[in-house]
């Protein structure tokens, strides 16, 4: 029995070592042959138990083939009712700028008031001031309209300068820049300005500002080059006026010829300015012997566009007159009469309404000329 225990102890320790090392080799000992059968049976049992033990340890390791950070299914955690965070408040799209929440739509008041700026000049092209409300008659179509509001005060203006920097301006550029400076000398301290230059295409060189110096500093960098996209520049100027903060809006164009490089057509721009509530003035600097067709048509183009808006175009032959004409336009803008009326019959059909202003001047005055917008588009439903 001692011999059996000796061999059993030796086999047991050897088996444990084999199990620990992962070996399954059975040693052969001739001296222990009589006991081999029992020992082998014992070893088989131990190996079987060891195999199940190893299998139970190795299955989790074989099953986890990815990193723990790549697990895509998380156990759902349901918080306790007392620990559940409250839902965040839903944003209200009708919150005013003051931070107060409105529960109804903002009230919109439609007064249907049509404002008509009017300029009066004498035969010497001088401004006529000092007239009263009774000196005017206003018609929409053939219907006489009651003038509800009348003003001749110097109200703040939103002004845009559209400056020609095409190649043909080379000999006139310095005087044209001086004309812009003279124009701004007539400005009201509350006015706001922007500037667009154009050659092959328009470029906004200054956004709305109340600083005349800022505009003048940007004007220094205007260099004459390339062709003339006048109509595109007018389109950009009218579009920019949508950001104006004053009801009175005007554009001043300084150019030396017609258009030869725009994407927009003359008819498209005329339709645009008829819809926009913007007065347009122009200073045309033309050569007496224009060779190109667009240069010969330039004066008529600017005249047609400006008259639609209640402004007017000035044609000069001598660039030295630029400064005086620019000053005249600036003074004229600030000495207009503004007539307001409510149409006797309001039809919201989006159609063009023709306006006519007639003058009843005091006795003793020479024939006077009236400049006013020619109409407006009625609102549409």
C-alpha positions in Angstrom: 0.0 0.0 0.0 2.9 2.2 0.8 4.2 1.6 -2.7 0.8 2.4 -4.1 0.6 5.6 -2.2 4.2 6.4 -3.3 3.3 6.0 -6.9 -0.1 7.6 -6.5 1.6 10.6 -4.9 4.2 10.8 -7.6 1.5 10.5 -10.3 -0.8 13.0 -8.6 1.9 15.6 -8.3 3.0 14.9 -11.9 -0.5 15.1 -13.1 -1.1 18.5 -11.4 2.1 19.8 -13.0 0.9 18.6 -16.4 -2.4 20.1 -15.9 -0.9 23.5 -14.9 1.5 23.4 -17.9 -1.3 22.4 -20.3 0.6 19.1 -21.3 -1.3 15.9 -21.8 1.8 13.5 -22.1 1.6 10.3 -20.0 5.0 9.2 -18.6 6.0 5.4 -18.9 7.5 3.7 -15.9 8.1 -0.2 -16.3 8.3 -0.7 -12.5 4.8 0.4 -12.0 3.2 -1.6 -14.8 1.0 -3.7 -12.4 -0.6 -0.4 -11.2 -0.9 1.2 -14.6 -4.5 0.2 -15.2 -5.8 1.8 -12.0 -3.5 4.7 -12.4 -4.6 5.3 -15.9 -8.2 5.2 -14.9 -7.5 7.7 -12.1 -5.6 9.9 -14.6 -8.5 9.7 -17.1 -10.9 10.8 -14.4 -8.6 13.7 -13.3 -8.0 14.7 -16.9 -11.7 14.7 -17.5 -12.3 16.9 -14.5 -9.4 19.2 -15.5 -10.7 19.5 -19.0 -14.1 20.6 -17.8 -12.4 23.1 -15.4 -10.3 24.5 -18.2 -13.3 24.7 -20.6 -15.3 26.6 -18.1 -12.4 29.1 -17.7 -11.7 29.4 -21.4 -15.3 29.9 -22.8 -15.6 33.5 -21.7 -12.2 34.3 -23.2 -13.1 32.7 -26.5 -16.5 34.5 -26.6 -15.1 38.1 -26.3 -13.4 38.7 -29.6 -13.7 42.6 -29.6 -12.6 45.3 -27.3 -15.0 46.4 -24.6 -15.2 49.8 -26.2 -16.7 48.3 -29.3 -19.8 46.9 -27.6 -22.9 48.2 -29.3 -25.7 47.1 -27.0 -25.9 48.7 -23.7 -28.2 47.5 -20.9 -31.1 49.9 -20.6 -31.1 51.9 -17.4 -34.4 53.1 -16.2 -34.0 55.9 -13.7 -36.1 56.0 -10.6 -39.2 58.2 -11.0 -37.9 60.6 -8.3 -34.5 60.9 -10.0 -35.9 61.6 -13.6 -34.8 65.0 -14.8 -37.6 67.3 -16.0 -38.0 67.8 -19.8 -36.3 71.0 -21.1 -38.7 73.8 -22.1 -39.6 73.9 -25.7 -38.5 77.0 -27.6 -41.2 79.4 -28.5 -40.8 80.9 -32.0 -42.9 83.9 -31.1 -40.5 85.2 -28.5 -39.9 89.0 -28.9 -36.4 90.6 -28.9 -37.1 91.9 -25.3 -37.2 88.3 -24.0 -40.9 88.3 -23.4 -43.0 85.4 -24.8 -45.8 86.3 -27.1 -48.8 83.9 -27.3 -50.3 85.6 -30.3 -49.0 86.8 -33.6 -47.6 90.3 -33.7 -50.1 92.9 -34.7 -49.7 94.3 -38.2 -51.3 97.6 -39.1 -51.8 98.3 -42.8 -52.6 102.0 -43.2 -52.4 101.9 -47.1 -50.6 105.3 -47.0 -48.8 106.2 -50.2 -45.9 108.7 -49.9 -44.9 110.8 -52.9 -41.6 112.8 -52.7 -41.9 115.9 -55.0 -39.3 118.3 -56.3 -40.2 121.7 -57.8 -37.8 123.7 -60.1 -38.1 127.0 -62.0 -37.0 127.6 -65.6 -33.5 128.2 -64.4 -33.4 124.7 -62.8 -33.4 126.2 -59.4 -35.3 124.7 -56.5 -38.6 126.3 -55.5 -39.3 126.1 -51.8 -42.0 127.6 -49.5 -45.0 126.1 -51.2 -48.0 124.9 -49.1 -50.3 121.8 -49.2 -52.9 123.8 -51.1 -50.5 124.3 -54.0 -50.7 120.6 -54.9 -53.2 118.2 -56.4 -52.7 114.5 -56.5 -54.3 111.9 -58.8 -54.2 108.2 -58.8 -55.3 107.3 -62.3 -58.1 109.8 -63.0 -59.3 110.0 -59.4 -58.4 113.0 -57.3 -56.9 112.0 -54.0 -57.1 113.8 -50.7 -53.6 114.8 -49.4 -53.6 113.5 -45.8 -50.0 114.4 -44.9 -47.7 117.1 -46.1 -44.1 117.8 -45.2 -41.1 119.8 -46.4 -38.7 119.1 -43.6 -35.1 117.8 -43.9 -35.6 114.1 -42.9 -32.7 111.7 -42.6 -31.9 109.8 -45.8 -30.5 106.4 -46.6 -28.1 107.1 -49.5 -26.2 104.8 -51.8 -23.5 106.0 -54.2 -23.0 104.0 -57.4 -19.6 105.0 -58.8 -18.3 104.1 -62.3 -14.7 102.8 -62.2 -14.6 101.4 -65.7 -11.7 102.1 -68.0 -13.3 105.0 -69.8 -13.3 107.0 -66.5 -9.5 107.3 -66.5 -9.4 111.0 -67.4 -12.4 111.9 -65.2 -11.7 109.7 -62.1 -10.2 112.4 -59.9 -13.0 114.9 -60.5 -15.6 112.2 -60.1 -14.1 111.4 -56.7 -14.2 115.1 -55.7 -17.9 115.2 -56.7 -18.7 112.5 -54.3 -16.9 114.4 -51.5 -18.9 117.5 -52.4 -22.1 115.5 -52.3 -21.4 114.3 -48.8 -20.8 117.8 -47.6 -24.6 118.4 -47.8 -25.3 115.3 -45.7 -27.5 115.4 -42.6 -25.7 114.1 -39.4 -28.3 111.3 -39.1 -28.0 110.1 -42.7 -26.5 106.7 -43.5 -24.5 105.8 -46.6 -23.1 102.9 -48.6 -21.0 102.8 -51.8 -20.8 100.5 -54.8 -18.2 100.7 -57.5 -18.6 99.0 -60.9 -16.6 98.1 -64.0 -16.9 94.5 -65.3 -19.1 93.8 -62.3 -20.4 95.7 -59.3 -18.6 95.6 -56.0 -19.9 96.8 -52.6 -16.9 98.6 -51.1 -18.7 100.1 -48.1 -21.7 98.9 -46.1 -24.2 101.2 -44.5 -22.3 103.7 -42.3 -22.9 107.2 -40.9 -19.2 108.1 -41.3 -18.5 110.2 -44.4 -14.8 109.7 -43.8 -15.1 105.9 -44.2 -16.7 106.3 -47.6 -14.0 108.7 -48.7 -11.2 106.5 -47.5 -12.7 103.6 -49.6 -13.1 105.8 -52.6 -9.3 106.4 -52.8 -8.8 102.8 -53.9 -11.2 103.0 -56.9 -9.1 102.4 -60.0 -10.4 102.7 -63.6 -10.4 99.4 -65.5 -12.3 97.1 -67.8 -15.9 97.6 -69.1 -19.2 99.0 -67.7 -21.8 96.9 -65.9 -24.1 99.8 -65.0 -27.4 98.0 -64.9 -26.0 95.3 -62.6 -24.8 98.0 -60.2 -28.2 99.6 -60.1 -29.7 96.2 -59.3 -27.2 95.7 -56.4 -27.9 99.2 -55.1 -31.7 98.8 -55.1 -31.3 95.4 -53.4 -29.0 96.9 -50.8 -31.7 99.5 -49.9 -33.8 96.7 -48.4 -31.5 97.0 -45.4 -32.0 100.8 -45.0 -33.4 102.1 -41.8 -34.9 105.3 -43.0 -38.1 105.7 -45.1 -36.5 108.2 -47.4 -34.1 106.3 -49.7 -32.0 107.5 -52.7 -29.3 106.4 -55.0 -26.7 108.6 -56.8 -25.1 107.3 -60.0 -22.0 108.8 -61.3 -21.1 107.4 -64.8 -19.7 108.4 -68.1 -21.6 106.2 -70.5 -24.1 103.5 -71.2 -24.0 99.8 -70.3 -21.9 97.2 -72.2 -21.3 94.3 -69.7 -24.5 93.7 -67.6 -26.4 90.5 -67.1 -29.7 92.4 -66.4 -31.5 94.1 -69.2 -32.8 97.6 -69.3 -36.5 96.5 -69.1 -35.7 94.3 -66.1 -34.1 97.2 -64.2 -37.0 99.6 -65.1 -39.4 97.1 -63.6 -37.2 96.8 -60.5 -37.0 100.5 -59.8 -40.8 100.9 -60.4 -41.4 98.4 -57.6 -38.7 99.9 -55.2 -39.4 102.9 -53.1 -36.1 104.5 -54.0 -35.3 107.8 -55.7 -32.5 107.6 -58.2 -30.4 110.5 -59.3 -27.6 110.4 -61.9 -24.7 112.5 -63.1 -23.8 111.6 -66.6 -20.3 112.6 -67.9 -20.4 112.2 -71.6 -18.0 112.9 -74.4 -19.4 115.0 -77.1 -18.4 112.6 -79.9 -19.3 109.2 -78.5 -18.2 106.5 -80.9 -19.9 103.5 -79.3 -23.6 102.9 -79.5 -24.0 102.4 -75.7 -22.3 105.7 -75.1 -24.8 107.5 -77.4 -27.7 105.8 -75.6 -26.3 106.4 -72.1 -28.0 109.8 -71.5 -31.5 108.4 -72.4 -31.0 105.3 -70.3 -30.2 107.2 -67.2 -33.0 109.7 -67.8 -35.6 107.0 -68.2 -34.6 105.1 -65.1 -34.4 108.2 -62.8 -37.7 109.7 -63.9 -39.5 106.5 -63.0 -38.4 107.0 -59.4 -39.1 110.7 -59.0 -35.4 111.6 -59.3 -33.6 113.1 -62.4 -30.5 112.8 -64.4 -28.0 115.6 -64.9 -25.8 115.7 -68.1 -22.6 117.6 -68.0 -19.9 118.1 -70.7 -17.2 119.5 -68.5 -15.9 117.3 -65.6 -15.2 120.5 -63.7 -18.9 120.9 -63.1 -19.2 117.6 -61.3 -18.8 119.1 -57.8 -21.4 121.8 -58.3 -24.0 119.3 -59.7 -23.3 116.8 -56.9 -23.9 119.6 -54.3 -27.1 120.6 -56.1 -28.5 117.0 -55.9 -27.6 116.8 -52.2 -29.5 120.1 -51.5 -32.4 118.9 -53.6 -32.8 115.7 -51.6 -33.2 117.7 -48.4 -35.7 120.2 -49.8 -38.4 118.0 -51.2 -42.1 118.1 -50.5 -43.6 114.8 -49.3 -47.2 114.2 -50.0 -49.1 111.4 -48.4 -52.6 109.9 -49.3 -54.7 106.9 -48.8 -56.2 105.6 -52.1 -60.0 106.2 -52.3 -60.4 102.7 -53.7 -58.0 100.0 -52.5 -57.9 96.9 -54.7 -55.2 94.4 -53.8 -54.5 93.1 -57.2 -50.7 93.8 -57.4 -51.2 96.0 -60.5 -49.4 99.2 -61.4 -51.1 102.4 -60.2 -50.3 105.6 -62.1 -49.7 108.8 -60.0 -49.9 112.3 -61.2 -48.9 115.4 -59.2 -50.3 118.8 -60.4 -49.1 122.1 -59.2 -51.4 125.1 -58.3 -48.6 127.8 -58.0 -49.2 131.2 -56.5 -49.7 134.0 -58.9 -46.7 135.8 -60.3 -44.4 132.7 -60.5 -43.0 131.6 -63.8 -43.9 128.1 -65.2 -42.6 125.5 -62.7 -41.6 121.8 -63.3 -42.7 119.0 -61.1 -40.5 115.9 -60.5 -42.3 113.0 -58.7 -42.6 109.2 -58.9 -44.9 108.1 -61.7 -46.7 105.3 -59.8 -46.5 102.3 -57.6 -47.6 98.6 -57.5 -50.7 97.9 -55.4 -50.3 95.3 -52.7 -51.3 91.7 -53.6 -53.3 89.3 -51.5 
